[in-house]
Amino acid sequence: MTAERILVTEKDAVKCAANASLANDPRIWVVPLATEIDPRLVDAVVARLSQNLASGSGRGPSTA
């Protein structure tokens, strides 16, 4: 099967550019991705880190 268009992320485009057989393939189209992080998640992470630092347990990897 031959594809007319191949959509890849920017991360994969870097890998394709390093591959001689894909580097100049006109079928490859790069699709930029944008990620939006929910502010509630940021607040939860900051709260957890603050708790760890306050309790003195913020000196190593999490066991969670």
N, C-alpha and C positions, 0 to 999 in steps of 0.2 A: 504494500500500500504506500502510495506517495502522498505526502501532505503538501497542500498549497501554502499553508502558514503554520509556523511552530511558535507558540507563545511561551516565553521563558521569563523568569524573574531576573532582576539585575544581578543577583548573586550567581545564577546559572549562566548568565551571559558572559561573565568573566571566565568561567570554565570553558564555555564554547569558544571564546576568543583564543584560548590557549591550545585548542585542538585544531590542527591544520585543516582537517576535513570539514570543520564547522565554522571556522573563523570568518569566512566571507560568504556564507550561505544566505542568499537573499530571502529565504523563507522564514528565517528566524527574526522574530519581532520581540523586542524587550518591553515587558509590561512592568512599570514601576508599581511597587506596593506601598501603601501608606497604612501604618498601624496607629490606632488610637487606643490608648490605655485608659480604662475607666478610672476616674479620679478616686473612686471608692477603693479600688485596689491599691493605688498609691498610698492613700491614707492608712489602709490596713498594714501595708509593708512598713511604713514609717513608724506606726504605733508598735508593731512587733519589734522592730530594731531598737526603738527607744526603751521598751521593756527589757530587752536583753542587755542593753548597755547599762541601764539603771541597776539591774540585778547582778552585774558583773559577769554574766554568762555570754557576753558578746565577743569572746576571744577565740572562738573556734568555729568549726563547721556546725551547722544546725543538725539536730537529730530528728527534726520533723520530717 
